[in-house]
Amino acid sequence: MQTTPRQARQILHWAGLGAACILSGIVLSALAVPAGLLIGPILVGMCFGLSGHVLTFNRDLRALAQGATGVLIATSYRPDTLARLGEVWPQALATLAGTMLVAILAGVIVGRLGVIAREEAIWGFLPGMASAVIAISEERNLDARAVAIIQVLRILVVILSMSALAAILHMTGLHVTDLSDPAQAAPARSTPHGPVWITCLLVVLAPLSQRFLRFVPAGGMMVPLIAAIALKSAGVPVGIPHEMLVAAYLVIGANVGLRFDRPLLRQAGRAMPAIIGAAIGMVLLGGGIGLALGWTVGLDPLSGVLAAVPGSIDAVAALAYSSNADMSFVMTLQILRLFVVLIAGPPLAAWAARHSAPRRR
């Protein structure tokens, strides 16, 4: 079958995107930029999207990337994490409540400014997993495009600010995770312990879950995550090769970046200052809550902030993985908040939108 000129151009565009994402990730990682493997593809995807290239990742490929993230999160699981969480449950509960309140407040403020509808604005700032939040908002007949704009901008603010924080803490010596201790190093940077075929089977569960287990919220990530934790609890070694993570971050990052196109930016132009301002305020307040959490439970500052920061769970996983944070504790709190968002998010967003509407006189 002969390739048409249009197909040839598409192949070249995809090849260029992939090569540029890998190269940018390598360069940023060599420069010691935290989450460089994720930030690089996001920036490259933005360049491609804004230059008019219409490229869309296959749904199953996106699901595989989410599945790899789920397995990565599961590799950070340790039996003592739940016991530790039980000891500090008041602080953990206060952190979850505080970050949810901050997120809803940010959405209410942007909604009250009138640039984006109130409920869409609140959904846009809900933390958890961006793809899941966008999908659920679409199911509720909201403007998922407006939700996506806020989610993408919020994630970019979180990634850039947390990367800067990680760099500052490392330079000042305040990030004190001791990587010479295997118990600390393991959750920070997973290595491929155990057969790779087990990892591949877990990752393949992601697209299957999206097709046949649609009742599971964020099933593309949650099913491989839960299955991997169950295997680890049963004594089966579960790990993920670094090369697989590079590929997953390429898909996740480029997919976020490619959502930026000129029509979208024109549409969001008036709202962008308010969204970015609210996102920065959200990160600052969430970071303050995280610092308080770290101080009260004995975490280093970066791990405390990452545990509380209202970011997308896959982006936080990438940041925790690349910055050698206490990934087990960080991801436990992030997963708990994801469940809260998926279960309580819809009624909370509707209630906040209803009660934040200006009263007519």
C-alpha positions in Angstrom: 0.0 0.0 0.0 1.5 3.3 -1.1 1.9 6.1 1.4 0.2 9.4 0.4 2.0 12.7 0.9 -0.4 13.6 3.7 0.4 10.3 5.5 4.1 10.9 4.9 3.9 14.3 6.5 2.0 12.9 9.5 4.7 10.2 10.0 7.4 12.9 9.8 5.5 15.1 12.3 5.2 12.1 14.7 8.8 11.2 14.3 9.9 14.8 14.9 7.6 15.0 18.0 9.0 11.8 19.4 12.7 12.7 18.8 12.3 16.2 20.1 10.5 15.0 23.3 13.2 12.4 24.0 16.0 14.9 23.3 14.4 17.6 25.4 13.9 15.1 28.3 17.5 14.0 28.1 18.8 17.6 28.1 16.7 18.7 31.0 17.6 15.6 33.0 21.3 16.2 32.3 20.8 19.8 33.6 19.3 18.2 36.7 15.9 19.7 36.1 13.4 17.8 38.3 10.8 15.9 36.2 12.8 16.9 33.1 11.5 13.8 31.4 7.9 15.1 31.8 8.6 18.9 31.4 10.5 18.3 28.1 7.6 16.6 26.3 5.1 19.2 27.6 7.2 22.1 26.2 7.7 20.3 22.9 4.0 19.4 22.6 3.1 23.0 23.2 5.4 24.1 20.4 3.9 21.6 18.0 0.3 22.5 19.1 0.8 26.3 18.8 2.5 25.9 15.4 -0.6 24.3 14.0 0.2 20.6 14.0 -2.9 18.5 14.8 -1.6 15.4 16.4 -3.7 13.2 18.7 -2.4 10.2 20.7 -4.4 7.0 20.4 -6.7 6.4 23.4 -5.2 3.0 24.2 -1.7 4.5 24.1 -2.8 7.2 26.6 -4.2 4.5 28.7 -1.0 2.5 28.6 0.9 5.6 29.8 -1.6 5.9 32.7 -1.1 2.2 33.5 2.6 2.7 33.7 2.1 5.6 36.0 -0.1 3.4 38.2 2.5 0.7 38.4 5.1 3.3 39.2 3.0 4.6 42.1 2.5 1.0 43.3 6.2 0.3 43.4 6.5 3.0 46.1 4.0 1.1 48.3 5.4 -0.3 51.5 3.4 -2.1 54.2 4.7 0.3 56.8 3.2 3.3 54.9 -0.4 2.5 56.0 0.7 1.9 59.5 2.5 5.3 59.5 -0.6 6.9 57.9 -2.7 5.5 60.7 -0.4 7.2 63.2 -0.7 10.6 61.6 -4.3 10.3 60.3 -5.4 13.7 61.9 -2.7 15.5 60.0 -3.5 13.6 56.8 -7.2 14.3 57.1 -6.5 18.0 57.7 -4.2 18.1 54.7 -6.8 16.5 52.4 -9.6 18.8 53.6 -7.3 21.9 53.3 -6.2 21.2 49.8 -9.8 20.4 48.6 -10.9 23.7 50.2 -8.1 25.6 48.5 -9.0 24.1 45.1 -12.7 24.8 45.4 -11.9 28.4 46.6 -9.7 29.0 43.5 -12.5 27.8 41.2 -15.1 29.9 43.0 -12.9 33.1 42.6 -12.3 32.5 38.9 -16.0 31.7 38.4 -17.0 34.9 40.3 -14.8 37.0 37.9 -17.2 35.9 35.1 -14.6 34.8 32.6 -15.5 31.1 32.9 -18.8 29.5 34.1 -18.7 28.8 37.9 -19.0 25.0 37.9 -16.6 24.6 35.0 -14.1 26.8 36.9 -14.4 24.7 40.0 -14.0 21.5 38.1 -10.9 22.9 36.4 -9.2 23.4 39.7 -10.1 20.1 41.3 -6.9 18.1 42.0 -6.5 14.5 41.3 -6.0 13.1 37.8 -6.6 15.7 35.0 -7.8 13.2 32.4 -10.3 11.7 34.9 -11.6 15.1 36.0 -12.0 16.2 32.4 -13.8 13.0 31.4 -16.2 13.2 34.4 -17.0 16.8 33.7 -17.9 15.9 30.1 -20.2 13.1 31.3 -22.0 15.8 33.4 -22.6 17.9 30.3 -20.2 20.6 31.3 -17.9 22.5 29.0 -15.0 20.0 29.1 -12.9 22.3 26.9 -13.0 25.0 29.5 -12.2 22.5 32.3 -9.3 21.2 30.2 -7.9 24.8 29.8 -7.7 25.3 33.5 -6.5 21.8 34.2 -3.6 22.1 31.7 -2.6 25.6 33.0 -2.8 24.4 36.6 -0.6 21.4 36.0 2.0 23.5 34.2 2.1 25.9 37.2 2.4 23.0 39.6 5.1 21.3 37.6 7.2 24.4 37.1 6.8 25.7 40.6 7.6 22.3 42.2 10.6 21.8 39.9 11.9 25.2 41.0 11.3 24.3 44.7 13.1 21.0 44.3 16.1 22.7 42.8 16.2 25.3 45.5 15.9 22.7 48.3 18.6 20.6 46.8 20.9 23.6 46.4 20.3 24.8 50.0 20.6 21.3 51.4 17.1 21.4 53.0 16.0 18.3 51.1 17.5 15.6 53.3 16.3 12.3 51.9 19.3 10.0 52.4 19.7 8.0 49.2 22.4 5.9 50.8 19.7 4.1 52.7 18.0 1.5 50.5 14.7 1.9 52.4 14.6 5.6 51.4 16.1 5.2 47.9 13.6 2.4 46.8 10.5 4.6 47.0 12.2 7.5 45.4 13.6 5.8 42.3 12.1 2.4 41.4 14.2 -0.1 39.6 13.0 -3.1 37.6 12.9 -5.8 40.3 11.1 -9.0 39.1 10.1 -10.1 35.6 9.3 -7.4 33.1 6.5 -9.5 31.7 4.6 -8.9 35.0 4.9 -5.2 34.5 3.7 -5.5 30.9 0.6 -7.5 32.0 -0.2 -4.9 34.6 0.2 -2.0 32.1 -2.0 -3.8 29.5 -4.8 -3.8 32.1 -5.2 -0.1 31.6 -6.8 0.0 28.1 -8.8 -3.2 29.0 -10.1 -1.4 32.1 -11.2 1.6 30.1 -13.1 -0.6 27.7 -14.7 -3.1 30.0 -14.6 -1.6 33.5 -16.0 1.9 32.7 -17.7 2.0 36.1 -14.2 2.3 37.8 -13.2 5.9 38.1 -9.9 6.6 36.4 -9.7 2.9 35.7 -6.7 3.2 33.3 -4.6 4.1 36.3 -6.4 2.7 39.3 -6.8 -0.9 38.1 -3.1 -1.5 37.3 -2.3 0.4 40.6 -4.5 -1.8 42.7 -3.4 -5.0 41.0 0.3 -4.1 41.5 -0.2 -3.3 45.2 -2.1 -6.6 45.6 0.9 -8.5 44.0 3.4 -6.6 46.1 1.4 -7.5 49.3 1.4 -11.1 48.2 5.2 -11.0 48.0 5.5 -10.8 44.2 8.2 -8.4 43.1 6.9 -5.6 41.0 9.0 -3.0 39.3 9.1 -0.9 36.2 12.0 -0.3 33.7 13.2 3.3 33.4 12.8 3.1 29.6 9.1 2.3 30.1 8.7 5.4 32.3 10.4 7.6 29.7 7.9 6.4 27.1 5.0 7.0 29.5 6.1 10.5 30.4 6.6 11.2 26.7 2.9 10.3 26.0 1.5 12.1 29.1 3.6 15.2 28.7 3.2 15.6 24.9 -0.5 14.9 25.2 -0.9 17.8 27.7 1.3 20.2 25.6 -0.6 19.3 22.3 -3.8 20.6 23.8 -2.5 24.1 23.5 -3.4 25.5 20.1 -4.0 29.1 18.9 -7.8 29.0 18.9 -7.7 27.6 22.5 -5.4 30.3 23.6 -7.5 33.0 21.9 -10.6 31.6 23.7 -8.8 31.5 27.0 -7.0 34.8 26.6 -9.2 36.9 28.8 -9.4 34.1 31.5 -5.7 33.3 31.5 -4.4 35.9 34.0 -7.1 34.9 36.4 -6.5 31.2 36.0 -2.7 31.5 36.3 -3.1 33.8 39.3 -5.5 31.5 41.0 -3.3 28.5 40.2 -0.2 30.2 41.8 -2.2 31.1 44.9 -3.5 27.5 45.0 0.1 26.2 44.9 1.3 28.6 47.5 -1.5 27.7 49.9 -1.2 24.0 49.2 2.6 24.3 49.7 2.1 26.0 53.0 -0.2 23.1 54.1 2.4 20.6 52.9 5.2 22.3 54.8 3.1 22.2 58.0 2.4 18.5 57.3 6.1 17.7 56.8 7.0 19.6 60.0 4.4 17.8 62.1 5.0 14.2 60.8 8.8 14.4 60.3 9.0 14.6 56.5 11.5 16.6 54.6 10.1 19.8 53.1 9.8 18.6 49.5 8.0 15.4 50.4 5.6 17.3 52.6 4.8 19.8 49.8 4.4 17.1 47.2 2.1 15.2 49.4 -0.2 18.2 49.7 0.2 20.2 46.5 -3.0 20.1 44.4 -1.5 18.7 41.2 -2.4 16.0 38.8 -1.4 12.6 40.4 0.6 11.5 37.4 2.6 14.8 37.3 3.2 14.5 41.1 4.4 10.9 40.6 6.9 12.1 38.0 8.1 14.9 40.3 8.4 12.6 43.3 10.2 10.0 41.3 12.8 12.4 39.8 13.4 14.4 42.9 14.0 11.5 45.3 11.1 12.4 47.6 9.5 10.0 50.1 7.4 8.6 47.3 5.5 6.1 49.3 4.0 8.7 51.7 3.6 11.3 49.0 1.6 9.0 46.7 -0.5 7.5 49.5 -1.9 10.9 50.3 -2.3 11.7 46.6 -4.2 8.5 46.0 -6.5 9.1 49.0 -7.2 12.6 47.6 -7.9 11.2 44.1 -10.6 8.9 45.7 -12.1 11.9 47.5 -12.2 14.0 44.3 -13.8 11.1 42.3 -16.4 10.4 44.9 -17.1 13.8 46.5 -16.0 16.1 43.6 -19.3 16.2 41.6 -21.6 17.1 44.6 -19.0 19.5 46.1 -18.5 21.3 42.7 -22.3 21.6 42.2 -22.9 22.8 45.7 -20.0 25.4 45.6 -21.2 26.7 42.2 -24.8 27.1 43.5 -23.9 28.8 46.7 -21.2 31.1 45.2 -23.6 32.6 42.7 -24.3 36.3 43.4 -27.7 36.8 44.8 -30.2 38.9 42.8 -31.8 41.8 44.5 
